[in-house]
Amino acid sequence: MPTHIFKKSSFALLFIVLSISSRAQNTGVSFTSSDKNLERAFAWAKDMAMHYKGDSTDPAGPWYEAALPSRYAFCMRDVSHQCIGAEILGLSRENCNMFGLFAKNISASKDWCSYWEINKWGKAAPEDYRNDREFWYNLPANFDVLYASWRLYLWTGDKRYINDAAFVNFQQKTVKNYIDRWVLAADSLLTRPIHPNKDIPLNEKDAFSTCRGLPSYSEGIPNLKTGIDLVAGLYRGLLTYSDILACKGMKKEAAYYAAKAETYRSHIENDWWDARAGQYNTLYGDNGKFAKDPSETFLVWFDALQDTARLKKTVAHMTANYANIENTSYYPYLFYKNGRWNEARKCILYLSDPATPRREYPEVSFSVIEGIVHGLMGVTPDARSGTISTVFRVNGPGSAVIKHLRVLNSAIDLSHLNKQRSVLSNHGKRAIKWKAMFYGNYRKAYANSVLYQVKNETDEMGNKASYVIIVVKPGMTVNVRME
């Protein structure tokens, strides 16, 4: 059976002895920094992740490992988490192919599930699948894949993720048929049956019977009715679909799904918050009782919290709980994004430490890559406006450089010389808009010595930031300094 996010594995991960390849480190994206520990972590993560790149001539097509390495496969949850790290490493063909396979394999006969895990032979992994009535499936997966495909569109500008017929069908079936079939309406989450689509009698000794539609990524929990990660996934999935519709100019339909998403977020705040503990409950059982486990991580992953005080408490609680390697691998980017920069760095060094158990799990290296580029360097593209935002998330002095980064169908170099000065070079064939952001309240900004008007904003954690937006033409380098 799977050994996923919160299940204690009954067997150890198959460790793979990997040779260090200088060739792999000297090609593609590169990272250097005044923080040599982070620089070494990036080099290790890049080399490790690229060893998990599959053979593009395999029957599945281009792919990378995103599951237990012994399976030569990729799982919906893992791929949804690894995909931005993969994109940074140049695995664009792999991402589009793998997500396309998940989208194409959604079906009515599986109650609008896809294949939870697909192997390099292009088949549903036999460890998780027997037939369309007997298979393993975690219900947050559809919403995770939907959200990931949207993030890939924002990062790359590749409209196949939102317009291709297979992706459109996956979106439509997920936000309606899937929710209806699995009794996931907002007002049904605490009353839904545990096994809404299973023939009776249930075979309690067969995991393909009891785990066909787990209402959480938390596994091995008997009589679980709903997990907070599923509720957060529903919220983010519906809001993502709203964003996709808005991107296509379908404003009325977008507003409908945004309002529907909000009903799930309201349930999170009204039903799941434990005021006495100052913490969210995460599990709801058939006995009518709430419980807690580390799946609060997905409240932050799916960006489902708007109450800043509760968000800060949730992130603070996460910093003290390294539950298992899969859950902990989400932390670097999430800590950077939510203002816990020292903890983000600490987690990256922990994940890349040779003494850390199961650091060879594929998810780990990909998450370190995303943590450094998307988190520390603050690279955040938005294909809707053709904008690349950057911000240096570091306490104290320091500098960092990322080179040969492909983003928005272009290629850039980015240098953060300090907390007040950054340089971006556009090596692509199209102009990009650079939102050069810096934490602090600055009055003046100079771009290549030309004075620009400074704009200000406040991030999700209440921190003040100043920025300018500069059009960077192909072949152009822009140096921005704040005063």
C-alpha positions as CSV (number, residue, x, y, z in Angstrom):
1,M,0.0,0.0,0.0
2,P,1.1,3.6,-0.4
3,T,3.3,5.3,2.2
4,H,2.0,8.8,1.8
5,I,1.8,11.9,3.8
6,F,0.9,10.9,7.3
7,K,0.9,7.1,7.3
8,K,3.8,5.4,9.2
9,S,5.4,3.2,6.6
10,S,5.6,-0.5,7.4
11,F,8.7,-0.7,5.4
12,A,11.7,1.5,4.9
13,L,12.2,3.6,1.8
14,L,14.5,2.0,-0.7
15,F,17.6,4.1,-0.6
16,I,19.4,4.7,-3.8
17,V,23.1,5.2,-4.0
18,L,23.6,8.2,-6.2
19,S,26.9,9.3,-7.6
20,I,27.7,13.0,-7.6
21,S,27.6,14.2,-11.1
22,S,29.5,17.4,-11.8
23,R,28.0,17.4,-15.3
24,A,24.5,17.7,-13.8
25,Q,25.6,20.6,-11.6
26,N,27.2,22.5,-14.5
27,T,24.1,22.6,-16.7
28,G,20.8,24.4,-16.4
29,V,19.8,26.7,-13.5
30,S,22.5,27.6,-11.0
31,F,22.5,29.3,-7.6
32,T,25.3,31.0,-5.7
33,S,25.1,32.8,-2.4
34,S,27.1,34.5,0.3
35,D,25.4,31.7,2.4
36,K,27.5,28.8,1.4
37,N,25.4,26.3,3.3
38,L,22.4,27.2,1.2
39,E,24.5,27.1,-1.9
40,R,25.6,23.6,-1.1
41,A,22.0,22.6,-0.3
42,F,20.9,23.8,-3.7
43,A,23.7,21.9,-5.5
44,W,22.8,18.7,-3.6
45,A,19.1,19.1,-4.3
46,K,19.6,19.8,-8.0
47,D,21.9,16.8,-8.5
48,M,19.5,14.5,-6.5
49,A,16.3,15.7,-8.3
50,M,17.8,15.3,-11.8
51,H,18.7,11.7,-11.0
52,Y,14.9,11.2,-10.7
53,K,14.3,12.3,-14.3
54,G,12.9,9.4,-16.2
55,D,13.6,8.3,-19.8
56,S,11.4,10.2,-22.2
57,T,11.2,7.1,-24.4
58,D,9.4,5.2,-21.7
59,P,5.8,4.2,-22.6
60,A,4.5,6.9,-20.2
61,G,6.4,9.6,-22.0
62,P,8.6,12.2,-20.3
63,W,8.3,11.8,-16.5
64,Y,10.2,12.1,-13.2
65,E,9.8,10.1,-10.1
66,A,7.4,11.4,-7.5
67,A,6.7,8.3,-5.4
68,L,8.6,5.6,-3.7
69,P,11.6,5.2,-6.0
70,S,11.2,1.4,-6.1
71,R,7.9,1.9,-8.0
72,Y,9.3,4.0,-11.0
73,A,6.1,6.1,-10.7
74,F,4.5,9.4,-10.0
75,C,1.7,10.1,-7.6
76,M,-0.9,12.9,-7.7
77,R,0.0,14.5,-4.4
78,D,3.8,14.3,-4.8
79,V,3.7,15.6,-8.4
80,S,1.4,18.5,-7.3
81,H,4.1,19.4,-4.7
82,Q,7.2,18.8,-6.8
83,C,6.1,20.5,-10.0
84,I,7.4,24.0,-9.5
85,G,10.8,22.7,-8.4
86,A,10.7,20.5,-11.5
87,E,9.9,23.5,-13.7
88,I,12.8,25.4,-12.2
89,L,15.1,22.5,-13.2
90,G,13.8,22.6,-16.7
91,L,11.5,19.6,-16.6
92,S,8.7,21.3,-18.5
93,R,7.9,18.5,-20.9
94,E,7.7,16.1,-18.0
95,N,5.3,18.3,-16.1
96,C,2.9,18.8,-19.0
97,N,2.9,15.1,-19.9
98,M,2.4,13.9,-16.3
99,F,-0.4,16.3,-15.5
100,G,-1.9,15.5,-18.9
101,L,-2.0,11.8,-17.9
102,F,-3.7,12.5,-14.7
103,A,-6.3,14.7,-16.5
104,K,-6.9,12.2,-19.2
105,N,-7.5,9.3,-16.8
106,I,-10.4,10.8,-14.9
107,S,-13.5,8.7,-15.5
108,A,-17.1,8.1,-14.5
109,S,-16.3,4.4,-13.8
110,K,-13.9,5.5,-11.1
111,D,-16.4,8.0,-9.7
112,W,-14.5,10.8,-11.4
113,C,-11.2,9.9,-9.8
114,S,-8.1,9.6,-11.9
115,Y,-5.2,7.1,-11.3
116,W,-3.6,8.0,-8.0
117,E,-0.3,6.8,-9.2
118,I,1.0,6.1,-12.7
119,N,4.2,4.2,-13.5
120,K,6.8,4.7,-16.3
121,W,5.0,2.0,-18.3
122,G,2.0,4.4,-18.6
123,K,-0.2,2.2,-16.4
124,A,-1.9,2.7,-13.1
125,A,0.6,1.5,-10.5
126,P,-0.5,-2.0,-9.3
127,E,0.5,-1.1,-5.7
128,D,-2.6,1.3,-5.8
129,Y,-4.9,-0.1,-8.4
130,R,-6.7,-3.4,-9.2
131,N,-9.6,-2.3,-11.3
132,D,-12.0,0.7,-11.5
133,R,-13.9,-0.5,-8.5
134,E,-11.0,-1.5,-6.3
135,F,-8.2,1.0,-5.9
136,W,-6.5,3.4,-3.5
137,Y,-7.4,7.1,-3.7
138,N,-7.1,10.2,-1.5
139,L,-9.8,12.6,-2.2
140,P,-7.8,15.9,-1.9
141,A,-5.8,14.8,-5.0
142,N,-8.2,16.2,-7.7
143,F,-8.1,19.6,-6.1
144,D,-4.3,19.5,-5.6
145,V,-3.8,18.6,-9.3
146,L,-6.2,21.4,-10.4
147,Y,-4.4,23.9,-8.3
148,A,-0.9,22.7,-9.4
149,S,-1.9,23.0,-13.1
150,W,-3.0,26.6,-12.5
151,R,0.3,27.4,-10.8
152,L,2.2,25.8,-13.7
153,Y,0.3,28.1,-16.1
154,L,1.1,31.1,-14.0
155,W,4.8,30.1,-13.9
156,T,5.2,29.2,-17.6
157,G,2.5,30.9,-19.5
158,D,1.7,27.6,-21.2
159,K,-2.0,27.8,-21.9
160,R,-2.4,24.1,-22.3
161,Y,-2.8,23.8,-18.6
162,I,-6.0,25.8,-18.7
163,N,-7.3,25.4,-22.3
164,D,-6.4,21.8,-23.4
165,A,-9.5,19.7,-23.8
166,A,-8.3,17.1,-21.3
167,F,-7.5,19.7,-18.7
168,V,-10.8,21.5,-19.2
169,N,-12.7,18.2,-18.8
170,F,-10.7,17.5,-15.6
171,Q,-11.6,20.9,-14.2
172,Q,-15.3,20.6,-15.0
173,K,-15.7,17.1,-13.7
174,T,-13.7,17.9,-10.5
175,V,-15.7,21.0,-9.5
176,K,-19.1,19.4,-10.1
177,N,-19.4,15.6,-10.7
178,Y,-16.5,14.7,-8.3
179,I,-17.9,16.8,-5.5
180,D,-21.4,15.4,-6.0
181,R,-20.4,11.8,-6.3
182,W,-18.3,11.9,-3.1
183,V,-20.8,13.9,-1.1
184,L,-18.4,16.9,-0.6
185,A,-20.9,19.8,-0.6
186,A,-19.9,22.3,2.1
187,D,-22.9,21.5,4.3
188,S,-22.3,17.7,4.0
189,L,-18.7,17.5,5.2
190,L,-19.5,16.6,8.8
191,T,-22.4,14.3,7.9
192,R,-21.3,12.5,4.8
193,P,-21.0,8.7,4.8
194,I,-17.4,7.3,5.2
195,H,-17.8,5.1,2.0
196,P,-20.3,6.8,-0.3
197,N,-19.4,4.9,-3.4
198,K,-18.6,1.4,-2.1
199,D,-20.6,-1.7,-2.5
200,I,-21.9,-3.3,0.7
201,P,-20.6,-5.3,2.4
202,L,-17.3,-3.6,2.8
203,N,-14.2,-5.8,2.9
204,E,-12.4,-4.4,6.0
205,K,-9.3,-6.5,5.3
206,D,-8.8,-5.1,1.7
207,A,-7.3,-1.6,1.5
208,F,-8.5,-1.3,-2.0
209,S,-12.0,-1.5,-0.5
210,T,-11.6,0.7,2.6
211,C,-9.2,3.3,1.0
212,R,-11.1,3.9,-2.2
213,G,-11.9,7.6,-1.5
214,L,-9.9,8.5,1.7
215,P,-11.2,11.9,2.8
216,S,-7.7,13.2,3.6
217,Y,-4.0,12.7,2.9
218,S,-3.8,11.4,6.4
219,E,-3.8,7.6,6.2
220,G,-4.3,4.7,8.5
221,I,-7.0,6.5,10.5
222,P,-10.1,4.4,11.1
223,N,-13.6,5.8,10.5
224,L,-12.4,9.1,9.3
225,K,-15.3,11.2,7.9
226,T,-13.4,14.4,6.8
227,G,-9.9,15.9,7.0
228,I,-9.1,19.6,7.1
229,D,-6.8,19.1,4.1
230,L,-9.8,18.0,2.0
231,V,-11.8,21.1,3.1
232,A,-8.9,23.4,2.3
233,G,-8.4,21.6,-1.1
234,L,-12.1,22.0,-2.0
235,Y,-11.7,25.8,-1.2
236,R,-8.6,26.2,-3.3
237,G,-9.8,24.0,-6.1
238,L,-13.0,25.9,-6.6
239,L,-11.2,29.3,-6.2
240,T,-8.7,28.1,-8.8
241,Y,-11.5,27.2,-11.2
242,S,-12.9,30.7,-10.6
243,D,-9.5,32.1,-11.5
244,I,-9.3,30.0,-14.7
245,L,-12.8,31.2,-15.8
246,A,-11.9,34.8,-15.0
247,C,-8.8,34.4,-17.1
248,K,-11.1,33.4,-20.0
249,G,-13.4,36.4,-19.5
250,M,-16.2,34.4,-18.0
251,K,-16.9,36.8,-15.1
252,K,-20.4,35.6,-14.1
253,E,-19.3,32.0,-13.8
254,A,-16.1,33.0,-12.1
255,A,-18.1,34.8,-9.4
256,Y,-20.3,31.8,-8.8
257,Y,-17.4,29.5,-8.1
258,A,-15.6,32.1,-6.0
259,A,-18.7,32.4,-3.8
260,K,-18.9,28.6,-3.6
261,A,-15.3,28.4,-2.6
262,E,-15.9,30.9,0.2
263,T,-18.5,28.6,1.8
264,Y,-15.8,26.0,2.4
265,R,-13.4,28.6,3.8
266,S,-16.2,29.8,6.2
267,H,-16.6,26.2,7.4
268,I,-12.9,26.0,8.2
269,E,-13.1,29.1,10.4
270,N,-16.4,28.3,12.0
271,D,-16.2,24.5,12.5
272,W,-12.6,23.6,12.8
273,W,-10.9,26.2,14.9
274,D,-10.1,25.2,18.5
275,A,-10.0,28.4,20.4
276,R,-8.9,26.8,23.6
277,A,-5.8,25.2,22.0
278,G,-5.2,28.1,19.6
279,Q,-5.0,25.6,16.8
280,Y,-7.1,24.1,14.0
281,N,-8.6,20.6,14.4
282,T,-7.6,18.6,11.4
283,L,-9.7,15.3,11.6
284,Y,-13.4,14.6,12.1
285,G,-14.4,11.0,12.8
286,D,-17.6,9.0,12.4
287,N,-17.9,9.3,16.2
288,G,-18.7,13.0,15.9
289,K,-15.4,14.1,17.5
290,F,-12.6,16.3,16.2
291,A,-8.9,15.4,16.5
292,K,-5.5,16.8,15.5
293,D,-2.6,15.7,13.4
294,P,0.1,17.5,11.2
295,S,-2.3,18.0,8.2
296,E,-2.7,21.7,9.2
297,T,0.2,22.1,6.8
298,F,-2.4,21.9,4.0
299,L,-4.3,24.9,5.3
300,V,-1.2,26.9,4.5
301,W,-0.3,25.0,1.3
302,F,-3.8,25.7,-0.2
303,D,-3.6,29.3,1.1
304,A,-7.0,28.8,2.9
305,L,-6.4,31.1,5.9
306,Q,-7.3,34.8,5.8
307,D,-7.2,35.5,9.5
308,T,-3.7,36.7,10.0
309,A,-3.5,35.9,13.7
310,R,-4.7,32.3,13.1
311,L,-2.3,32.0,10.2
312,K,0.6,33.1,12.3
313,K,-0.3,30.6,15.0
314,T,-0.6,27.8,12.5
315,V,2.8,28.5,10.9
316,A,4.4,28.9,14.3
317,H,3.0,25.5,15.3
318,M,4.4,24.0,12.1
319,T,7.9,25.2,12.9
320,A,7.9,23.1,16.0
321,N,6.6,19.9,14.3
322,Y,8.8,18.0,11.8
323,A,6.2,15.2,11.6
324,N,7.7,13.2,8.7
325,I,9.8,13.8,5.7
326,E,6.8,14.2,3.3
327,N,5.1,16.8,5.5
328,T,8.3,18.6,6.4
329,S,9.2,18.9,2.7
330,Y,6.4,21.4,2.3
331,Y,7.9,23.7,4.9
332,P,10.8,25.7,3.1
333,Y,8.6,27.6,0.7
334,L,5.7,28.0,3.1
335,F,8.0,29.3,5.8
336,Y,9.6,31.8,3.4
337,K,6.2,32.9,2.1
338,N,4.8,33.4,5.6
339,G,7.6,35.4,7.2
340,R,9.5,32.6,9.0
341,W,12.7,33.1,7.1
342,N,15.1,31.7,9.7
343,E,13.0,28.6,10.1
344,A,12.8,28.2,6.3
345,R,16.6,28.2,6.1
346,K,16.9,25.9,9.0
347,C,14.5,23.4,7.4
348,I,16.4,23.5,4.1
349,L,19.6,22.6,5.9
350,Y,17.8,19.9,7.8
351,L,16.3,18.4,4.6
352,S,19.7,18.4,2.8
353,D,21.7,17.0,5.8
354,P,23.1,13.6,5.0
355,A,22.1,12.5,8.5
356,T,18.4,13.2,7.9
357,P,16.4,10.0,7.5
358,R,14.8,9.5,4.1
359,R,16.2,12.7,2.5
360,E,16.5,10.6,-0.7
361,Y,12.7,10.6,-1.0
362,P,12.2,12.5,-4.4
363,E,9.9,15.1,-2.9
364,V,12.7,16.5,-0.6
365,S,15.1,17.6,-3.3
366,F,12.4,19.2,-5.5
367,S,11.1,21.1,-2.4
368,V,14.5,22.5,-1.6
369,I,14.9,23.8,-5.1
370,E,11.5,25.6,-4.9
371,G,12.2,26.8,-1.3
372,I,15.4,28.6,-2.5
373,V,14.1,30.0,-5.9
374,H,10.4,30.6,-5.1
375,G,11.0,31.3,-1.4
376,L,14.3,32.9,-0.6
377,M,14.7,34.6,-4.0
378,G,11.0,35.4,-4.1
379,V,10.6,34.6,-7.8
380,T,6.8,34.7,-8.5
381,P,5.7,34.8,-12.1
382,D,2.1,35.7,-13.2
383,A,1.3,34.8,-16.8
384,R,-1.9,36.8,-16.7
385,S,0.0,40.1,-16.7
386,G,3.4,38.9,-17.9
387,T,5.0,40.0,-14.7
388,I,7.8,38.4,-12.6
389,S,7.9,39.5,-9.0
390,T,11.0,39.2,-6.9
391,V,11.9,39.8,-3.3
392,F,14.9,38.8,-1.2
393,R,13.7,37.1,2.0
394,V,16.8,37.2,4.3
395,N,17.5,38.5,7.7
396,G,20.7,40.5,8.0
397,P,23.3,41.0,5.3
398,G,23.7,38.7,2.4
399,S,23.5,38.2,-1.4
400,A,22.3,35.5,-3.8
401,V,22.3,34.9,-7.5
402,I,20.1,32.6,-9.7
403,K,21.2,32.1,-13.3
404,H,19.6,30.5,-16.4
405,L,16.1,30.4,-14.9
406,R,13.4,29.7,-17.4
407,V,10.1,31.4,-16.6
408,L,7.2,32.8,-18.6
409,N,8.7,31.3,-21.8
410,S,11.8,33.4,-21.2
411,A,15.1,33.1,-19.4
412,I,16.5,35.4,-16.7
413,D,19.4,35.9,-14.3
414,L,18.5,37.5,-11.0
415,S,20.9,38.9,-8.4
416,H,19.9,40.1,-5.0
417,L,23.0,42.1,-4.0
418,N,21.5,43.1,-0.7
419,K,18.1,43.9,0.8
420,Q,17.9,47.1,-1.1
421,R,19.4,46.3,-4.5
422,S,18.6,43.7,-7.2
423,V,19.6,43.1,-10.8
424,L,17.6,41.3,-13.5
425,S,18.8,40.3,-16.9
426,N,16.4,39.2,-19.6
427,H,17.9,36.6,-21.9
428,G,14.6,35.6,-23.6
429,K,13.0,36.8,-26.8
430,R,10.2,38.8,-25.3
431,A,9.8,41.7,-22.9
432,I,8.8,41.0,-19.3
433,K,7.5,43.2,-16.6
434,W,9.7,43.0,-13.5
435,K,8.1,43.8,-10.2
436,A,11.2,44.5,-8.1
437,M,10.0,44.4,-4.5
438,F,11.9,45.1,-1.3
439,Y,10.8,44.8,2.3
440,G,10.6,48.1,4.1
441,N,9.1,51.6,3.5
442,Y,11.3,53.3,0.9
443,R,10.8,56.7,-0.7
444,K,13.0,56.5,-3.8
445,A,13.9,53.9,-6.4
446,Y,16.5,54.1,-9.1
447,A,16.5,51.7,-12.1
448,N,19.8,52.0,-14.0
449,S,20.2,55.4,-12.3
450,V,16.8,56.7,-13.5
451,L,14.4,57.8,-10.7
452,Y,11.2,55.8,-10.5
453,Q,8.0,56.3,-8.4
454,V,7.9,53.9,-5.5
455,K,4.7,52.0,-4.8
456,N,3.8,50.2,-1.5
457,E,1.9,47.2,-0.4
458,T,1.5,44.9,2.6
459,D,1.9,41.2,2.4
460,E,-0.3,38.5,4.0
461,M,1.6,38.7,7.3
462,G,1.3,42.5,7.6
463,N,4.8,43.3,6.5
464,K,5.4,46.6,4.5
465,A,7.1,46.3,1.1
466,S,8.1,48.8,-1.6
467,Y,8.3,48.1,-5.3
468,V,8.7,49.4,-8.8
469,I,7.6,47.8,-12.1
470,I,10.1,48.0,-14.9
471,V,9.7,46.7,-18.5
472,V,12.8,44.6,-19.2
473,K,13.3,44.1,-23.0
474,P,15.2,41.2,-24.5
475,G,18.9,41.4,-23.9
476,M,18.5,44.1,-21.3
477,T,19.8,44.2,-17.7
478,V,18.2,46.4,-15.1
479,N,19.7,47.4,-11.7
480,V,17.2,48.6,-9.1
481,R,18.2,50.3,-5.9
482,M,16.0,51.5,-3.1
483,E,16.6,54.5,-0.9
